[in-house]
Each structure stands twice: as structure tokens, then as C-alpha cells.
Amino acid sequence: MAETQKLRVLVLGAGPGGYPAAFHAADLGHEVTLVDLDEKPGGVCLHRGCIPSKALLHVAKLLSEVRDAAEIGLDFGEPRLDLDKLRAWKTSVVGKLTGGLKVLGGKRNVRFLQGRGRFVDAHHVSVALNAGGEETVEFDHAILATGSVPIALPKLFPASPRVMDSTAALMVEDIPASLLVVGGGYIGLELGSVYAALGSRVTVVEATQGLLPGVDRDLVEVLAPRLRERFAEVLLDTKVTGASEVANGIEVKLAGLDLAEPVRVFDKVLVAVGRRPNAADLGLEHTRVEVNQQGFIVTDHQRRTAEPNLWAIGDVAGQPMLAHKATYEARIAVEALSGEASAYDPQAIPAVVFTDPELAWAGLTENEAKAKGIPIKVTRFPWGASGRATTLGRNDGLTKLLLDPQTERVLGVAIVGVGAGEMIAEGVLAVELGAVARDVMMSIHAHPTLSETVMEAAELLSGHSPHTAPRR
């Protein structure tokens, strides 16, 4: 990169958008101050989101595998759970990562302030320090990376320790005998899977006609049967109309089709109906920054706001609200404020649902193609024909490619199955590099692996996959 002018850069928020932005700015020679409420960098993702949830999902997967092993002749007996040790291990995972980030920030001479920042004007932020007092920071450019918070339903549910959001659920203070999960999106299904594996009787309530609204139905259809085995109930087209705390739990009133018991009592309730951008109480009224009706900060293709020296990235800057999207935006914003030619233009942002099996997709989806009227050709390879999936005892999978009907360029890739989140990276590369189906088909994949299913999905376009019946 060309040599850039040294600037004073302030970053508000030390999550997966904020700390990469601060570190990259420091690497380019800028003087950087990073502000966050937590003692160490990492934000919600590392402290109270992505990392602790995936640690617990790993435990859930181990428990499921131990129980499923009996079917192939391995009986380990019923696992014994040491909840204190489990919590300590989860905390140690978070500590290793956040502690490492603090060290990396120190090596880059990033100044870290623990507190809440509010804009005084477009070049000054007042930081209310956690340790007490305030400090005003002057800057040339500021990057807002304040993330998002769980959506609460205070008018519907009482304020009670029995009513949890995703942050409280990740504390795993106990294992409730019965748990109601309100919301059949990825957060509800992931955390519901954790508690079900740990021994809770989990009921999921989803207001729409299907789990994971917005996700292609052929992917969800593979996941849904396994969830119904793990969960006590999955109630679709069902809403919570009222709730109150009673002596032995939370009494919930449900409205849905053919409900034998519309009023039920659960030991605990997890509200998982989504997240909202954290753009409030930042002092933005003292700047020209604009916030849209959904609460997102409005930015351009470089993530610059209406205030020329203020930038916004991550959850607070718009959908999709994903950690890796925030990290990508961090590089774009830092390079742009440094005078480099940089723009936000991803063709494939991967999304992963870490249930069992996992769902992952990148690029165009069938739902999007239908909504936008984009013609596509779809090829699907069922994992029932995968040797590796069979050796794992997990044929419940599907790999599909979405192609341009004329050029056969790969427009999207979607996978449901064990390890789908790891495999989707190949799909991202295929879309970003403009690969066509023959490129994927003629790229030799190791055998036996699950990644072969991507190659064989491409082979199906010509009707010559060796592991499926030939097309007439």
C-alpha cells in the first residue's frame, strides 16, 4: 500500500468489526484509540455470542454422538454432566481469545479505553470510563462498530431471571427441566439444541409456517426431522399472547392451530426473536450521521456516513448482521479513510447455522432468485450417495449449486449436513472468482470426503455423476 498520512483514528466498539479496524489502522501507521465497555477486546461475539455458543454447541454435539454411538455398537452409558466444570471450560475459551487480542492490541500501541463513548461533535467523543470519570478524545476519523443487542419483549414477558435472552442463556446457570424457546431462527435453534442435549425438555414456538424463516426450504427440510427428535415440541404458526411468573415457573399463553394445551408452565423461557442495531445513546444527534427506520446507520459503498469523517461497520451498519461481514467492512473503511481505493462489494457473504446438521449458504439463494425474478438452474447432490457421509452415519445432507442458465456460472452454493460451515468456503471462492460448473467439476476433490459433494453436484449438471442414477 502507498504511504498514508498519519491520522488520529477512534474506534467505538471492540467486536469483530471494531478490533480488526483498530488493528489494521495501527498497522497502517495511524494513532488509534479503541473504546469498549468490556475489559478486553472481542465484543459480543467473543464474550457473549459466537464463541461461547459454539463452545457449548461442541459439547452438545459430543453428547449427541455419544448417545448415537450405541447404534453402531458402542455404548458408553449415560454421560455425567459437571456443570461447574463446563462453565469454567467455556469461560477459559473466551479468556484465551480475548486475552490474546488485548496482547495483540498492545503490541500495535493501540490505546484501549474501557467505557462508553458519546459524540460531542464530529471530532470529539466523551468517554465515561468504567473506572470513573470522563475523558474527551479528539480524532480525525472515527469508526462506529457498536454492534447489536438482543430484542427484548418487555410488554409480553415479566422481568424475571426465568426469562432469558441469548446472553443469559449462555451463562448456563442451570439446566431447566423445561425450556420454552420463543423464535425458530438460528439463535433459538442453536441454543435450544444446547439445552436439549444437556437434558432440558425444549419446546420451540415459531410464529411463521417454518423454522429458519427466509432460508431455502430444501435445506430446512433436512434439519427439521432431527430437531423434532431432539426437541420435545416444535410449534409452528404459533404465537405467545401472554406470560406471567407463577410459583413454579413462567405461565405462557399460546395461540396456534390445534393446540391441546394453550396454557403451559415452563421452568425457563428463552426469548430469541432477533437482534437490533445498537445506534442509540451515541450522541449521533451532534453529528450529521443518519439512522434509518430499522435503526441502522446509513453508509455509502465505503461505509462512510453522512458525516465525511465518520464511518460505520458491522451490525450497526446494516444486514447481514454477521461477524465476518463486520471484519470485511473494517478493512474497507480503514483503507478508505487512509486514502486507498476500496469499496464494499462482496458477491458472497457466507451464512452458517450451527445446528446439527449445520446449514450454510453463500451467494444467491433460491428464495432470493425467486423474489428478484432471477433465472437460475439448480443442481442438487443428496448425501445418501456420499461415501464419506455414509461412513459417518450421517447421510442427512444435501449440497446444491445455483447456476446461471446460460453461462453455468456459479451464482450460489448451499449445503446442509455435518461440517457444512467448514465446506461453504469453497462456495464463497466459486462465486467470488466467477467459476462455472465445469471449473468445480474438473477440480479434483479428495476421496472420501464430504467436500466431494460439491464436485458431484456440479457433475450432476451434465447427468454423469458416478454415484447417482443417470438422467434419461
Secondary structure as a PSIPRED ss2 file (coil, helix, strand):
# PSIPRED VFORMAT (PSIPRED V4.0)

   1 M C   1.000  0.000  0.000
   2 A C   1.000  0.000  0.000
   3 E C   1.000  0.000  0.000
   4 T C   1.000  0.000  0.000
   5 Q C   1.000  0.000  0.000
   6 K C   1.000  0.000  0.000
   7 L C   1.000  0.000  0.000
   8 R E   0.000  0.000  1.000
   9 V E   0.000  0.000  1.000
  10 L E   0.000  0.000  1.000
  11 V E   0.000  0.000  1.000
  12 L E   0.000  0.000  1.000
  13 G C   1.000  0.000  0.000
  14 A C   1.000  0.000  0.000
  15 G C   1.000  0.000  0.000
  16 P C   1.000  0.000  0.000
  17 G C   1.000  0.000  0.000
  18 G H   0.000  1.000  0.000
  19 Y H   0.000  1.000  0.000
  20 P H   0.000  1.000  0.000
  21 A H   0.000  1.000  0.000
  22 A H   0.000  1.000  0.000
  23 F H   0.000  1.000  0.000
  24 H H   0.000  1.000  0.000
  25 A H   0.000  1.000  0.000
  26 A H   0.000  1.000  0.000
  27 D H   0.000  1.000  0.000
  28 L C   1.000  0.000  0.000
  29 G C   1.000  0.000  0.000
  30 H C   1.000  0.000  0.000
  31 E E   0.000  0.000  1.000
  32 V E   0.000  0.000  1.000
  33 T E   0.000  0.000  1.000
  34 L E   0.000  0.000  1.000
  35 V E   0.000  0.000  1.000
  36 D E   0.000  0.000  1.000
  37 L C   1.000  0.000  0.000
  38 D C   1.000  0.000  0.000
  39 E C   1.000  0.000  0.000
  40 K C   1.000  0.000  0.000
  41 P C   1.000  0.000  0.000
  42 G C   1.000  0.000  0.000
  43 G H   0.000  1.000  0.000
  44 V H   0.000  1.000  0.000
  45 C H   0.000  1.000  0.000
  46 L H   0.000  1.000  0.000
  47 H H   0.000  1.000  0.000
  48 R H   0.000  1.000  0.000
  49 G C   1.000  0.000  0.000
  50 C H   0.000  1.000  0.000
  51 I H   0.000  1.000  0.000
  52 P H   0.000  1.000  0.000
  53 S H   0.000  1.000  0.000
  54 K H   0.000  1.000  0.000
  55 A H   0.000  1.000  0.000
  56 L H   0.000  1.000  0.000
  57 L H   0.000  1.000  0.000
  58 H H   0.000  1.000  0.000
  59 V H   0.000  1.000  0.000
  60 A H   0.000  1.000  0.000
  61 K H   0.000  1.000  0.000
  62 L H   0.000  1.000  0.000
  63 L H   0.000  1.000  0.000
  64 S H   0.000  1.000  0.000
  65 E H   0.000  1.000  0.000
  66 V H   0.000  1.000  0.000
  67 R H   0.000  1.000  0.000
  68 D H   0.000  1.000  0.000
  69 A H   0.000  1.000  0.000
  70 A H   0.000  1.000  0.000
  71 E H   0.000  1.000  0.000
  72 I H   0.000  1.000  0.000
  73 G C   1.000  0.000  0.000
  74 L C   1.000  0.000  0.000
  75 D C   1.000  0.000  0.000
  76 F C   1.000  0.000  0.000
  77 G C   1.000  0.000  0.000
  78 E C   1.000  0.000  0.000
  79 P C   1.000  0.000  0.000
  80 R C   1.000  0.000  0.000
  81 L C   1.000  0.000  0.000
  82 D C   1.000  0.000  0.000
  83 L H   0.000  1.000  0.000
  84 D H   0.000  1.000  0.000
  85 K H   0.000  1.000  0.000
  86 L H   0.000  1.000  0.000
  87 R H   0.000  1.000  0.000
  88 A H   0.000  1.000  0.000
  89 W H   0.000  1.000  0.000
  90 K H   0.000  1.000  0.000
  91 T H   0.000  1.000  0.000
  92 S H   0.000  1.000  0.000
  93 V H   0.000  1.000  0.000
  94 V H   0.000  1.000  0.000
  95 G H   0.000  1.000  0.000
  96 K H   0.000  1.000  0.000
  97 L H   0.000  1.000  0.000
  98 T H   0.000  1.000  0.000
  99 G H   0.000  1.000  0.000
 100 G H   0.000  1.000  0.000
 101 L H   0.000  1.000  0.000
 102 K H   0.000  1.000  0.000
 103 V H   0.000  1.000  0.000
 104 L H   0.000  1.000  0.000
 105 G H   0.000  1.000  0.000
 106 G H   0.000  1.000  0.000
 107 K H   0.000  1.000  0.000
 108 R C   1.000  0.000  0.000
 109 N C   1.000  0.000  0.000
 110 V C   1.000  0.000  0.000
 111 R E   0.000  0.000  1.000
 112 F E   0.000  0.000  1.000
 113 L E   0.000  0.000  1.000
 114 Q E   0.000  0.000  1.000
 115 G E   0.000  0.000  1.000
 116 R E   0.000  0.000  1.000
 117 G E   0.000  0.000  1.000
 118 R E   0.000  0.000  1.000
 119 F E   0.000  0.000  1.000
 120 V E   0.000  0.000  1.000
 121 D E   0.000  0.000  1.000
 122 A C   1.000  0.000  0.000
 123 H C   1.000  0.000  0.000
 124 H E   0.000  0.000  1.000
 125 V E   0.000  0.000  1.000
 126 S E   0.000  0.000  1.000
 127 V E   0.000  0.000  1.000
 128 A E   0.000  0.000  1.000
 129 L E   0.000  0.000  1.000
 130 N C   1.000  0.000  0.000
 131 A C   1.000  0.000  0.000
 132 G C   1.000  0.000  0.000
 133 G C   1.000  0.000  0.000
 134 E E   0.000  0.000  1.000
 135 E E   0.000  0.000  1.000
 136 T E   0.000  0.000  1.000
 137 V E   0.000  0.000  1.000
 138 E E   0.000  0.000  1.000
 139 F C   1.000  0.000  0.000
 140 D C   1.000  0.000  0.000
 141 H E   0.000  0.000  1.000
 142 A E   0.000  0.000  1.000
 143 I E   0.000  0.000  1.000
 144 L E   0.000  0.000  1.000
 145 A C   1.000  0.000  0.000
 146 T C   1.000  0.000  0.000
 147 G C   1.000  0.000  0.000
 148 S E   0.000  0.000  1.000
 149 V E   0.000  0.000  1.000
 150 P E   0.000  0.000  1.000
 151 I C   1.000  0.000  0.000
 152 A C   1.000  0.000  0.000
 153 L C   1.000  0.000  0.000
 154 P C   1.000  0.000  0.000
 155 K C   1.000  0.000  0.000
 156 L C   1.000  0.000  0.000
 157 F C   1.000  0.000  0.000
 158 P C   1.000  0.000  0.000
 159 A C   1.000  0.000  0.000
 160 S C   1.000  0.000  0.000
 161 P C   1.000  0.000  0.000
 162 R C   1.000  0.000  0.000
 163 V E   0.000  0.000  1.000
 164 M E   0.000  0.000  1.000
 165 D C   1.000  0.000  0.000
 166 S H   0.000  1.000  0.000
 167 T H   0.000  1.000  0.000
 168 A H   0.000  1.000  0.000
 169 A H   0.000  1.000  0.000
 170 L C   1.000  0.000  0.000
 171 M C   1.000  0.000  0.000
 172 V C   1.000  0.000  0.000
 173 E C   1.000  0.000  0.000
 174 D C   1.000  0.000  0.000
 175 I C   1.000  0.000  0.000
 176 P C   1.000  0.000  0.000
 177 A C   1.000  0.000  0.000
 178 S E   0.000  0.000  1.000
 179 L E   0.000  0.000  1.000
 180 L E   0.000  0.000  1.000
 181 V E   0.000  0.000  1.000
 182 V E   0.000  0.000  1.000
 183 G C   1.000  0.000  0.000
 184 G C   1.000  0.000  0.000
 185 G C   1.000  0.000  0.000
 186 Y H   0.000  1.000  0.000
 187 I H   0.000  1.000  0.000
 188 G H   0.000  1.000  0.000
 189 L H   0.000  1.000  0.000
 190 E H   0.000  1.000  0.000
 191 L H   0.000  1.000  0.000
 192 G H   0.000  1.000  0.000
 193 S H   0.000  1.000  0.000
 194 V H   0.000  1.000  0.000
 195 Y H   0.000  1.000  0.000
 196 A H   0.000  1.000  0.000
 197 A H   0.000  1.000  0.000
 198 L H   0.000  1.000  0.000
 199 G C   1.000  0.000  0.000
 200 S C   1.000  0.000  0.000
 201 R E   0.000  0.000  1.000
 202 V E   0.000  0.000  1.000
 203 T E   0.000  0.000  1.000
 204 V E   0.000  0.000  1.000
 205 V E   0.000  0.000  1.000
 206 E C   1.000  0.000  0.000
 207 A C   1.000  0.000  0.000
 208 T C   1.000  0.000  0.000
 209 Q C   1.000  0.000  0.000
 210 G C   1.000  0.000  0.000
 211 L C   1.000  0.000  0.000
 212 L C   1.000  0.000  0.000
 213 P C   1.000  0.000  0.000
 214 G C   1.000  0.000  0.000
 215 V C   1.000  0.000  0.000
 216 D C   1.000  0.000  0.000
 217 R H   0.000  1.000  0.000
 218 D H   0.000  1.000  0.000
 219 L H   0.000  1.000  0.000
 220 V H   0.000  1.000  0.000
 221 E H   0.000  1.000  0.000
 222 V H   0.000  1.000  0.000
 223 L H   0.000  1.000  0.000
 224 A H   0.000  1.000  0.000
 225 P H   0.000  1.000  0.000
 226 R H   0.000  1.000  0.000
 227 L H   0.000  1.000  0.000
 228 R H   0.000  1.000  0.000
 229 E H   0.000  1.000  0.000
 230 R H   0.000  1.000  0.000
 231 F C   1.000  0.000  0.000
 232 A C   1.000  0.000  0.000
 233 E E   0.000  0.000  1.000
 234 V E   0.000  0.000  1.000
 235 L E   0.000  0.000  1.000
 236 L C   1.000  0.000  0.000
 237 D C   1.000  0.000  0.000
 238 T C   1.000  0.000  0.000
 239 K E   0.000  0.000  1.000
 240 V E   0.000  0.000  1.000
 241 T E   0.000  0.000  1.000
 242 G E   0.000  0.000  1.000
 243 A E   0.000  0.000  1.000
 244 S E   0.000  0.000  1.000
 245 E E   0.000  0.000  1.000
 246 V E   0.000  0.000  1.000
 247 A C   1.000  0.000  0.000
 248 N C   1.000  0.000  0.000
 249 G E   0.000  0.000  1.000
 250 I E   0.000  0.000  1.000
 251 E E   0.000  0.000  1.000
 252 V E   0.000  0.000  1.000
 253 K E   0.000  0.000  1.000
 254 L E   0.000  0.000  1.000
 255 A E   0.000  0.000  1.000
 256 G C   1.000  0.000  0.000
 257 L C   1.000  0.000  0.000
 258 D C   1.000  0.000  0.000
 259 L C   1.000  0.000  0.000
 260 A C   1.000  0.000  0.000
 261 E C   1.000  0.000  0.000
 262 P C   1.000  0.000  0.000
 263 V E   0.000  0.000  1.000
 264 R E   0.000  0.000  1.000
 265 V E   0.000  0.000  1.000
 266 F E   0.000  0.000  1.000
 267 D C   1.000  0.000  0.000
 268 K E   0.000  0.000  1.000
 269 V E   0.000  0.000  1.000
 270 L E   0.000  0.000  1.000
 271 V E   0.000  0.000  1.000
 272 A C   1.000  0.000  0.000
 273 V C   1.000  0.000  0.000
 274 G C   1.000  0.000  0.000
 275 R E   0.000  0.000  1.000
 276 R E   0.000  0.000  1.000
 277 P E   0.000  0.000  1.000
 278 N C   1.000  0.000  0.000
 279 A C   1.000  0.000  0.000
 280 A C   1.000  0.000  0.000
 281 D C   1.000  0.000  0.000
 282 L C   1.000  0.000  0.000
 283 G C   1.000  0.000  0.000
 284 L H   0.000  1.000  0.000
 285 E H   0.000  1.000  0.000
 286 H H   0.000  1.000  0.000
 287 T C   1.000  0.000  0.000
 288 R C   1.000  0.000  0.000
 289 V C   1.000  0.000  0.000
 290 E C   1.000  0.000  0.000
 291 V E   0.000  0.000  1.000
 292 N C   1.000  0.000  0.000
 293 Q C   1.000  0.000  0.000
 294 Q C   1.000  0.000  0.000
 295 G C   1.000  0.000  0.000
 296 F C   1.000  0.000  0.000
 297 I E   0.000  0.000  1.000
 298 V C   1.000  0.000  0.000
 299 T C   1.000  0.000  0.000
 300 D C   1.000  0.000  0.000
 301 H C   1.000  0.000  0.000
 302 Q C   1.000  0.000  0.000
 303 R C   1.000  0.000  0.000
 304 R E   0.000  0.000  1.000
 305 T C   1.000  0.000  0.000
 306 A C   1.000  0.000  0.000
 307 E C   1.000  0.000  0.000
 308 P C   1.000  0.000  0.000
 309 N C   1.000  0.000  0.000
 310 L E   0.000  0.000  1.000
 311 W E   0.000  0.000  1.000
 312 A E   0.000  0.000  1.000
 313 I C   1.000  0.000  0.000
 314 G H   0.000  1.000  0.000
 315 D H   0.000  1.000  0.000
 316 V H   0.000  1.000  0.000
 317 A H   0.000  1.000  0.000
 318 G C   1.000  0.000  0.000
 319 Q C   1.000  0.000  0.000
 320 P C   1.000  0.000  0.000
 321 M C   1.000  0.000  0.000
 322 L C   1.000  0.000  0.000
 323 A H   0.000  1.000  0.000
 324 H H   0.000  1.000  0.000
 325 K H   0.000  1.000  0.000
 326 A H   0.000  1.000  0.000
 327 T H   0.000  1.000  0.000
 328 Y H   0.000  1.000  0.000
 329 E H   0.000  1.000  0.000
 330 A H   0.000  1.000  0.000
 331 R H   0.000  1.000  0.000
 332 I H   0.000  1.000  0.000
 333 A H   0.000  1.000  0.000
 334 V H   0.000  1.000  0.000
 335 E H   0.000  1.000  0.000
 336 A H   0.000  1.000  0.000
 337 L H   0.000  1.000  0.000
 338 S C   1.000  0.000  0.000
 339 G C   1.000  0.000  0.000
 340 E C   1.000  0.000  0.000
 341 A C   1.000  0.000  0.000
 342 S C   1.000  0.000  0.000
 343 A C   1.000  0.000  0.000
 344 Y C   1.000  0.000  0.000
 345 D C   1.000  0.000  0.000
 346 P C   1.000  0.000  0.000
 347 Q C   1.000  0.000  0.000
 348 A C   1.000  0.000  0.000
 349 I C   1.000  0.000  0.000
 350 P C   1.000  0.000  0.000
 351 A E   0.000  0.000  1.000
 352 V E   0.000  0.000  1.000
 353 V E   0.000  0.000  1.000
 354 F C   1.000  0.000  0.000
 355 T C   1.000  0.000  0.000
 356 D C   1.000  0.000  0.000
 357 P C   1.000  0.000  0.000
 358 E E   0.000  0.000  1.000
 359 L E   0.000  0.000  1.000
 360 A E   0.000  0.000  1.000
 361 W E   0.000  0.000  1.000
 362 A E   0.000  0.000  1.000
 363 G E   0.000  0.000  1.000
 364 L C   1.000  0.000  0.000
 365 T C   1.000  0.000  0.000
 366 E H   0.000  1.000  0.000
 367 N H   0.000  1.000  0.000
 368 E H   0.000  1.000  0.000
 369 A H   0.000  1.000  0.000
 370 K H   0.000  1.000  0.000
 371 A H   0.000  1.000  0.000
 372 K H   0.000  1.000  0.000
 373 G C   1.000  0.000  0.000
 374 I C   1.000  0.000  0.000
 375 P C   1.000  0.000  0.000
 376 I C   1.000  0.000  0.000
 377 K E   0.000  0.000  1.000
 378 V E   0.000  0.000  1.000
 379 T E   0.000  0.000  1.000
 380 R E   0.000  0.000  1.000
 381 F E   0.000  0.000  1.000
 382 P E   0.000  0.000  1.000
 383 W H   0.000  1.000  0.000
 384 G H   0.000  1.000  0.000
 385 A H   0.000  1.000  0.000
 386 S C   1.000  0.000  0.000
 387 G H   0.000  1.000  0.000
 388 R H   0.000  1.000  0.000
 389 A H   0.000  1.000  0.000
 390 T H   0.000  1.000  0.000
 391 T H   0.000  1.000  0.000
 392 L C   1.000  0.000  0.000
 393 G C   1.000  0.000  0.000
 394 R C   1.000  0.000  0.000
 395 N C   1.000  0.000  0.000
 396 D C   1.000  0.000  0.000
 397 G C   1.000  0.000  0.000
 398 L E   0.000  0.000  1.000
 399 T E   0.000  0.000  1.000
 400 K E   0.000  0.000  1.000
 401 L E   0.000  0.000  1.000
 402 L E   0.000  0.000  1.000
 403 L E   0.000  0.000  1.000
 404 D C   1.000  0.000  0.000
 405 P C   1.000  0.000  0.000
 406 Q C   1.000  0.000  0.000
 407 T C   1.000  0.000  0.000
 408 E C   1.000  0.000  0.000
 409 R E   0.000  0.000  1.000
 410 V E   0.000  0.000  1.000
 411 L E   0.000  0.000  1.000
 412 G E   0.000  0.000  1.000
 413 V E   0.000  0.000  1.000
 414 A E   0.000  0.000  1.000
 415 I E   0.000  0.000  1.000
 416 V E   0.000  0.000  1.000
 417 G E   0.000  0.000  1.000
 418 V C   1.000  0.000  0.000
 419 G C   1.000  0.000  0.000
 420 A H   0.000  1.000  0.000
 421 G H   0.000  1.000  0.000
 422 E H   0.000  1.000  0.000
 423 M H   0.000  1.000  0.000
 424 I H   0.000  1.000  0.000
 425 A H   0.000  1.000  0.000
 426 E H   0.000  1.000  0.000
 427 G H   0.000  1.000  0.000
 428 V H   0.000  1.000  0.000
 429 L H   0.000  1.000  0.000
 430 A H   0.000  1.000  0.000
 431 V H   0.000  1.000  0.000
 432 E H   0.000  1.000  0.000
 433 L C   1.000  0.000  0.000
 434 G C   1.000  0.000  0.000
 435 A C   1.000  0.000  0.000
 436 V E   0.000  0.000  1.000
 437 A H   0.000  1.000  0.000
 438 R H   0.000  1.000  0.000
 439 D H   0.000  1.000  0.000
 440 V H   0.000  1.000  0.000
 441 M H   0.000  1.000  0.000
 442 M C   1.000  0.000  0.000
 443 S C   1.000  0.000  0.000
 444 I C   1.000  0.000  0.000
 445 H C   1.000  0.000  0.000
 446 A C   1.000  0.000  0.000
 447 H C   1.000  0.000  0.000
 448 P C   1.000  0.000  0.000
 449 T C   1.000  0.000  0.000
 450 L C   1.000  0.000  0.000
 451 S C   1.000  0.000  0.000
 452 E H   0.000  1.000  0.000
 453 T H   0.000  1.000  0.000
 454 V H   0.000  1.000  0.000
 455 M H   0.000  1.000  0.000
 456 E H   0.000  1.000  0.000
 457 A H   0.000  1.000  0.000
 458 A H   0.000  1.000  0.000
 459 E H   0.000  1.000  0.000
 460 L C   1.000  0.000  0.000
 461 L C   1.000  0.000  0.000
 462 S C   1.000  0.000  0.000
 463 G C   1.000  0.000  0.000
 464 H C   1.000  0.000  0.000
 465 S C   1.000  0.000  0.000
 466 P C   1.000  0.000  0.000
 467 H C   1.000  0.000  0.000
 468 T C   1.000  0.000  0.000
 469 A C   1.000  0.000  0.000
 470 P C   1.000  0.000  0.000
 471 R C   1.000  0.000  0.000
 472 R C   1.000  0.000  0.000
